[in-house]
């Protein structure tokens, strides 16, 4: 699967890294909709992916249950305890760094990147900034992931109270979010680096598995470069016509998000953050 990234300076030294929004319909017939603990145990027992594969099964199961619980909180009547917890959680989520949201969007299914940037920028600079975001994200989220996991036993003590254990679930969510961003940073670094032996090995194994699954009559083709740099005259025109300084206005951001299918709230976070 190929992902489309849009990269451009948004304020001073702050750059925006955003992935185009994908319209993926999710109906009631999704794979994890009615998955139970017994089904999870069966999948783990029959899994051949080793420790990593079993860990991913458990992580996906927990993430799905957390998403359903959060959706139920959003539907709670106004003024209720669940509604207040949801509002408090929304305020906490608003403080999450935009770089974390970006790294979380780079999933393991992505095998190629279409990188769109203003025509006036040097392509080497664009790749360098993406690699820098991946490297710093790897260090940052690795540290906070282990920190969040170490705090889980202490917040679990609050389960003896008759109230919902908000601290425990918040720390659990932050640990999972940092883990997602950590995986995304590793994937991004692998994709935007030079076509090294590590990427060739990963791509070849994936291609061999897909070929063996579909048919054994087609020979393997050597993996191509996973990234494509595309300078955009349209993006350059919107940036130049909308602003004469290094500060991108709300109107310009709205125009860019509409033209390239970006999440406007996430882009605004990149502009308003202290440093990216």
Residue pairs with C-beta under 8 A, 6 or more apart in sequence:
1 109
1 110
1 111
1 112
2 110
2 111
2 112
2 113
2 114
3 19
3 20
3 105
3 106
3 110
3 112
3 113
3 114
4 19
4 20
4 113
4 114
4 116
4 260
5 17
5 18
5 19
5 20
5 113
5 114
5 115
5 116
5 130
6 16
6 17
6 18
6 19
6 20
6 116
6 117
6 235
6 256
6 260
6 262
7 15
7 16
7 17
7 18
7 115
7 116
7 117
7 126
7 129
7 130
8 15
8 16
8 117
8 118
8 121
8 235
8 239
8 256
9 15
9 16
9 118
9 121
9 246
9 248
10 16
10 248
10 253
10 267
10 270
10 271
11 246
11 247
11 248
11 271
11 272
12 246
12 247
13 275
13 276
14 270
14 271
14 273
14 275
14 276
15 129
15 270
15 276
16 98
16 267
16 270
16 271
16 276
17 99
17 102
17 129
17 130
17 133
17 270
17 276
18 102
18 262
18 263
18 266
18 267
18 270
19 102
19 105
19 106
19 262
20 260
20 261
20 262
21 261
21 262
21 263
32 60
32 61
32 64
35 61
35 64
40 57
40 58
40 61
43 57
44 54
44 57
44 58
47 53
47 54
47 57
49 56
59 176
59 179
62 176
63 176
66 169
66 172
66 173
66 176
70 86
70 89
72 82
73 82
73 83
73 85
73 86
73 89
74 86
76 82
76 83
76 86
77 83
81 164
85 164
85 166
88 166
89 170
92 170
96 177
97 269
97 273
98 266
98 267
98 269
98 270
98 273
98 276
99 133
99 137
99 270
99 273
99 276
100 137
100 141
100 177
100 178
100 181
101 266
101 269
102 133
102 184
102 266
103 133
103 134
103 137
103 141
103 180
103 181
103 182
103 184
103 185
103 188
104 177
104 180
104 181
104 184
105 184
106 184
106 185
106 187
106 188
106 191
107 183
107 184
107 187
108 183
108 187
110 187
110 191
111 203
111 206
111 226
112 191
112 226
112 227
112 228
113 191
113 192
113 226
113 227
113 228
114 228
114 230
115 126
115 127
115 130
115 192
115 227
115 228
115 229
115 230
116 230
116 232
116 235
116 260
117 123
117 126
117 229
117 230
117 231
117 232
117 235
118 231
118 232
118 235
118 236
118 239
119 231
119 232
119 233
119 235
119 236
120 236
121 231
123 229
123 231
126 229
127 192
127 227
127 229
130 188
130 192
131 189
131 192
131 193
133 185
133 188
133 276
134 185
134 186
134 188
134 189
134 192
135 185
135 189
137 181
137 182
137 184
137 185
137 188
138 182
138 185
138 186
138 189
141 178
141 179
141 181
141 182
141 185
142 178
142 182
144 174
144 178
145 175
145 178
145 179
145 182
148 171
148 172
148 174
148 175
148 178
149 175
151 171
152 168
152 171
152 172
152 175
155 165
155 167
155 168
155 171
156 165
156 168
158 165
158 167
158 168
159 165
159 168
190 198
190 199
190 202
190 226
191 199
191 226
191 227
192 227
193 199
195 223
195 225
195 226
199 223
199 226
200 222
200 223
203 223
203 226
204 220
204 222
204 223
207 220
207 221
207 223
208 220
211 218
211 220
234 259
235 256
235 259
235 260
238 252
238 255
238 256
238 259
239 248
239 252
239 256
242 248
242 249
242 251
242 252
242 255
243 249
243 252
247 271
248 271
250 268
253 264
253 267
253 268
253 271
254 264
256 262
256 267
257 263
257 264
257 267
270 276
